[in-house]
Amino acid sequence: MLARALQRCSTQVRRGFASVPSTKPRSKTEEFILLEEKYGAHNYHPVPVVLDRGQGVFVWDIEGKRFFDFLSAYSAVNQGHCHPRLLAALHKQASKITLTSRAFHNSVLGGYEKFVTELFGFEKLLPMNSGVEACESSVKLARRWGYDVKKVEKDKAVVVVAQNNFWGRSIGAISASTDPESYGGFGPLVAGFHVIPYNDLGALETALASNPNIVAFMVEPIQGEAGVVVPDLGFMSSAKAICKRHNVLLIADEVQTGLARTGRMLACDHDGVKPDLLVLGKALSGGIMPVSAVLSSDEVILTIKPGQHGSTFGGNPLACAVAEEALRILVDENLAENAEKMGVLLRAGLCRLQSKYPHAIKLVRGRGLLDAVVVRPFKNSKGEGVTAWDVCIAMCRRGMLAKPTHQHIIRLAPPLVITEPQIEECLQIMDDSFADCSQ
């Protein structure tokens, strides 16, 4: 029944639900999907499954079927769904006080800031809520530093970004985007961004040498939304050296790559580099609530004075208590080490699948447990076209959830608590799914 419902819902989602008749849903899955389509904005294209609960690496849908979660809410659930320590921290703090606003001090924020800055080796932390808010904050900080410290001419500050970057869909974020789907139809856009190719140190050197008004280079150590694009080893450390030579700040957007996902606490750690500004989010709360942060030096963060930047919910006691516990779990349970070990196992298995299905799998890439399978559009034995979306639907039917990005790339990012037998089981699901799609 679920397989038929998935196929019907998948067809409906492809059509944008424009032609769905007003009939009684035939399953709970259809009922909930139709509710969202009728009353919600149509700004996402989800896999047609309705999730109801989660535990560890697993989620269950409204029908009671269990799935391996290989997206982890875009790497927000690194600690696993509903980690008992996170739930305990949430309940304990929620029973005391949840929100004070920054009009007052609270008894949790200072200790949280001390813990996080000492853990990552920075002097100051600016607390925010979402990843895009933290990235926007880092741009504001870089600009303000440029005017106050570097002495850039008023309103001339420029931030360099990489092609195919993704840090959200606010006006600032889409102004830095090279994806027409993100920025098209939303102008006028924000000025002050200069785009260079990703993983191109020569282009970075040229850009910084040619414009004294550049205040920062903002970059993902691995591009996530672009399809898990991994730069050359040493790219981040070389970028930091170039930035330092030109008195430009290096902003590392580690919202998706940070917090043990790539086999190190930070993706920057693979290159042994400390950015001037570090942006964290997603797994900073273990999927419990929106929490993000910008970490930097006194020189950078103290350029913003009272009343010049803030957030009603940023630094709220509940968020701070949950985020600190989320970080402690990553350390105590050695999740970076497990991500490294399981990532090697996963990519080895994916490479075997590539050899088995060369007509369907073009490329395998990744680091730690942030991986991608680049799918060739191919035809099955009936001559029907098959895409990454079709493979994900087949995986869903067999109990494994992932989602395409940019039409032809399947991103794989399970919770970091996953075990070797679970990796092997999921590789078999993928094997069976590619076999199904090829028939």
BATOR-207718 format. One record per residue (C-alpha): residue number from 1; x, y, z. Coordinates in steps of 0.02 Angstrom, whole numbers. Layout:
BEGIN
  nr     xx     yy     zz
 NUM      X      Y      Z
...
***
This chain:
BEGIN
  nr     xx     yy     zz
   1      0      0      0
   2    139    119     45
   3    229     88   -119
   4     72    130   -217
   5     41    285   -111
   6    220    342   -138
   7    203    320   -326
   8     39    418   -329
   9    108    555   -218
  10    270    562   -318
  11    170    590   -477
  12     66    723   -391
  13    220    812   -325
  14    298    814   -499
  15    140    897   -565
  16    142   1024   -424
  17    -26    957   -363
  18   -111   1068   -493
  19   -216    924   -556
  20   -255    835   -392
  21   -442    805   -383
  22   -541    851   -227
  23   -570    672   -173
  24   -548    586     -7
  25   -366    537     21
  26   -333    351     10
  27   -201    348    147
  28   -137    451    293
  29     14    496    187
  30    -95    572     51
  31   -203    658    181
  32    -58    752    260
  33     24    794     94
  34   -138    864     26
  35   -160    969    184
  36     12   1047    159
  37    -22   1078    -24
  38   -189   1160     10
  39   -139   1272    156
  40     49   1294    141
  41    167   1386     26
  42    233   1282   -120
  43    415   1326    -93
  44    483   1150    -70
  45    482    989   -171
  46    489    854    -37
  47    502    668    -58
  48    322    608    -36
  49    336    532    137
  50    260    604    296
  51    375    582    446
  52    301    565    619
  53    441    518    739
  54    627    480    747
  55    758    393    852
  56    943    382    816
  57    971    348    631
  58    789    301    602
  59    628    395    564
  60    453    326    551
  61    316    389    437
  62    135    419    481
  63     93    243    421
  64    219    166    542
  65    353    119    414
  66    533    136    470
  67    666    222    364
  68    852    254    375
  69    874    443    375
  70   1015    486    253
  71    984    673    252
  72    985    715    439
  73    883    872    406
  74   1026    935    297
  75   1156    885    429
  76   1063    963    576
  77   1036    796    665
  78   1216    740    679
  79   1187    674    856
  80   1042    566    798
  81    857    597    815
  82    790    632    990
  83    954    602   1081
  84    906    571   1264
  85   1037    693   1330
  86    971    831   1218
  87    792    797   1270
  88    845    802   1452
  89    933    969   1429
  90    783   1037   1337
  91    659    983   1470
  92    767   1043   1614
  93    790   1217   1543
  94    612   1231   1475
  95    546   1204   1651
  96    646   1355   1714
  97    645   1493   1582
  98    651   1489   1392
  99    665   1670   1333
 100    722   1832   1412
 101    770   1930   1256
 102    937   2019   1259
 103    858   2165   1353
 104    915   2068   1508
 105   1056   1950   1553
 106   1014   1767   1579
 107   1097   1632   1682
 108   1143   1518   1536
 109   1213   1627   1397
 110   1381   1673   1475
 111   1428   1495   1519
 112   1377   1437   1345
 113   1483   1572   1262
 114   1632   1526   1372
 115   1616   1341   1330
 116   1600   1366   1142
 117   1738   1496   1122
 118   1859   1389   1223
 119   1811   1232   1125
 120   1849   1313    958
 121   1985   1435   1011
 122   1900   1603    980
 123   1879   1757   1089
 124   1698   1802   1059
 125   1532   1725   1005
 126   1383   1811    926
 127   1226   1704    955
 128   1093   1695    820
 129    958   1572    769
 130    970   1506    591
 131   1118   1475    479
 132   1068   1612    358
 133   1056   1736    503
 134   1231   1690    559
 135   1300   1708    383
 136   1214   1877    363
 137   1290   1926    531
 138   1463   1876    473
 139   1445   1988    319
 140   1390   2133    429
 141   1537   2103    546
 142   1660   2095    401
 143   1594   2256    327
 144   1599   2346    494
 145   1776   2283    524
 146   1822   2344    351
 147   1763   2520    389
 148   1824   2533    568
 149   1987   2435    561
 150   2042   2418    380
 151   1979   2595    341
 152   1886   2550    182
 153   1796   2697    102
 154   1616   2718    163
 155   1491   2600     78
 156   1625   2523    -34
 157   1656   2360     60
 158   1656   2202    -46
 159   1640   2020      8
 160   1709   1887   -110
 161   1605   1728   -127
 162   1621   1568   -230
 163   1515   1511   -375
 164   1376   1390   -325
 165   1384   1447   -145
 166   1231   1424    -37
 167   1199   1505    131
 168   1011   1529    128
 169    875   1623     39
 170    870   1793    122
 171    895   1944     11
 172   1078   1953     62
 173   1107   1768     28
 174   1025   1766   -143
 175   1121   1923   -190
 176   1279   1820   -171
 177   1206   1670   -263
 178   1243   1612   -440
 179   1086   1505   -448
 180    949   1590   -553
 181    817   1489   -459
 182    873   1575   -299
 183    892   1755   -356
 184    780   1765   -509
 185    627   1875   -485
 186    678   1944   -315
 187    776   2099   -363
 188    839   2227   -332
 189    981   2130   -254
 190   1109   2185   -125
 191   1271   2256   -194
 192   1444   2220   -128
 193   1475   2038   -177
 194   1609   1979   -299
 195   1599   1801   -366
 196   1749   1692   -409
 197   1758   1507   -457
 198   1761   1384   -312
 199   1927   1300   -272
 200   2022   1428   -376
 201   2163   1506   -276
 202   2226   1603   -426
 203   2058   1688   -446
 204   2058   1730   -261
 205   2232   1806   -271
 206   2184   1909   -424
 207   2024   1972   -345
 208   2105   2024   -182
 209   2254   2104   -266
 210   2144   2208   -381
 211   2024   2283   -254
 212   2078   2360    -88
 213   1896   2372    -36
 214   1877   2184    -15
 215   1849   2148    169
 216   1815   1960    170
 217   1814   1797     75
 218   1663   1694    129
 219   1671   1511     79
 220   1609   1336    122
 221   1754   1216    156
 222   1648   1090     60
 223   1501   1151    -44
 224   1349   1058     19
 225   1198   1116    -78
 226   1302   1122   -237
 227   1318    934   -224
 228   1455    898    -96
 229   1594    978   -196
 230   1760    945   -109
 231   1904   1065   -145
 232   2086   1018   -161
 233   2170    972      2
 234   2253   1129     68
 235   2130   1246    -16
 236   2071   1324    146
 237   2245   1348    219
 238   2306   1427     57
 239   2152   1538     51
 240   2188   1594    229
 241   2367   1639    182
 242   2308   1740     32
 243   2179   1831    138
 244   2307   1871    272
 245   2428   1940    143
 246   2294   2061     80
 247   2220   2104    252
 248   2057   2016    211
 249   1953   1911    331
 250   1922   1727    294
 251   1742   1678    338
 252   1714   1491    347
 253   1532   1445    322
 254   1528   1283    420
 255   1340   1280    447
 256   1326   1114    355
 257   1506   1049    357
 258   1545   1086    539
 259   1519    991    701
 260   1595    821    659
 261   1503    795    493
 262   1661    777    386
 263   1762    672    507
 264   1835    820    602
 265   1750    939    721
 266   1765   1069    583
 267   1795   1040    398
 268   1930   1174    411
 269   2025   1055    526
 270   2067    945    377
 271   2181   1087    319
 272   2235   1138    493
 273   2168   1314    469
 274   2078   1431    588
 275   1966   1555    496
 276   1946   1735    552
 277   1759   1708    569
 278   1677   1539    596
 279   1492   1517    558
 280   1400   1373    643
 281   1219   1315    640
 282   1115   1159    602
 283   1192   1025    716
 284   1232   1157    847
 285   1065   1109    923
 286   1059    928    866
 287    898    961    771
 288    803   1018    925
 289    779   1201    882
 290    858   1340    777
 291   1029   1389    848
 292   1175   1470    758
 293   1331   1568    802
 294   1472   1673    732
 295   1640   1655    819
 296   1783   1776    795
 297   1906   1891    882
 298   1878   2042    992
 299   1941   2151    850
 300   1802   2092    735
 301   1652   2061    846
 302   1672   2213    956
 303   1656   2328    805
 304   1467   2308    824
 305   1401   2411    969
 306   1238   2399   1069
 307   1087   2431    960
 308   1177   2396    796
 309   1135   2211    779
 310   1034   2082    873
 311    895   1954    882
 312    750   1929   1002
 313    782   1742   1011
 314    971   1743    984
 315   1058   1681   1142
 316    897   1628   1228
 317    922   1515   1380
 318    838   1364   1302
 319    944   1373   1144
 320   1104   1395   1244
 321   1069   1246   1357
 322   1027   1133   1210
 323   1174   1191   1103
 324   1303   1165   1240
 325   1239    988   1269
 326   1238    955   1082
 327   1422    999   1072
 328   1465    896   1225
 329   1381    745   1145
 330   1488    763    989
 331   1645    762   1097
 332   1593    630   1224
 333   1531    506   1093
 334   1679    531    974
 335   1561    566    831
 336   1693    648    722
 337   1795    489    731
 338   1644    383    690
 339   1601    496    544
 340   1776    473    475
 341   1772    284    494
 342   1594    259    428
 343   1626    382    286
 344   1771    278    222
 345   1661    123    229
 346   1516    210    142
 347   1620    281     -1
 348   1704    114    -30
 349   1533     35    -48
 350   1473    174   -162
 351   1624    151   -273
 352   1579    -34   -288
 353   1405     18   -342
 354   1482    136   -469
 355   1578    -10   -544
 356   1419   -115   -546
 357   1308     21   -621
 358   1423    126   -732
 359   1275    174   -841
 360   1189    254   -691
 361   1326    318   -574
 362   1447    446   -644
 363   1544    495   -488
 364   1558    467   -301
 365   1632    601   -188
 366   1631    663    -11
 367   1720    674    155
 368   1669    595    319
 369   1482    567    315
 370   1446    706    191
 371   1443    614     26
 372   1363    621   -145
 373   1321    506   -289
 374   1317    594   -457
 375   1186    504   -562
 376   1190    495   -751
 377   1018    517   -826
 378    992    343   -901
 379    858    233   -976
 380    791     73   -902
 381    763    -87   -998
 382    594    -20  -1057
 383    675    135  -1131
 384    604    250   -997
 385    710    393   -931
 386    776    377   -753
 387    840    520   -644
 388    911    542   -469
 389    734    579   -410
 390    675    408   -470
 391    819    324   -379
 392    774    416   -218
 393    592    360   -235
 394    652    180   -258
 395    762    198   -103
 396    614    268     -8
 397    508    117    -51
 398    645      7     20
 399    663    106    182
 400    801    234    153
 401    775    422    137
 402    885    539     34
 403    848    681    -85
 404    923    746   -246
 405   1007    914   -260
 406   1026    999   -429
 407    923    862   -513
 408   1062    735   -535
 409   1155    723   -369
 410   1101    618   -220
 411   1170    689    -58
 412   1202    561     80
 413   1220    623    258
 414   1157    504    393
 415   1164    542    579
 416   1341    519    643
 417   1288    382    764
 418   1266    260    619
 419   1353     91    635
 420   1446    -22    513
 421   1304   -150    496
 422   1183     -6    461
 423   1299     63    327
 424   1306   -107    244
 425   1116   -124    251
 426   1094     45    169
 427   1220      4     33
 428   1116   -150     -6
 429    959    -41    -15
 430   1048     72   -139
 431   1107    -78   -239
 432    930   -146   -249
 433    861     26   -293
 434    981     52   -440
 435    939   -124   -497
 436    752    -85   -488
 437    773     76   -586
 438    876    -11   -719
 439    742   -143   -755
***
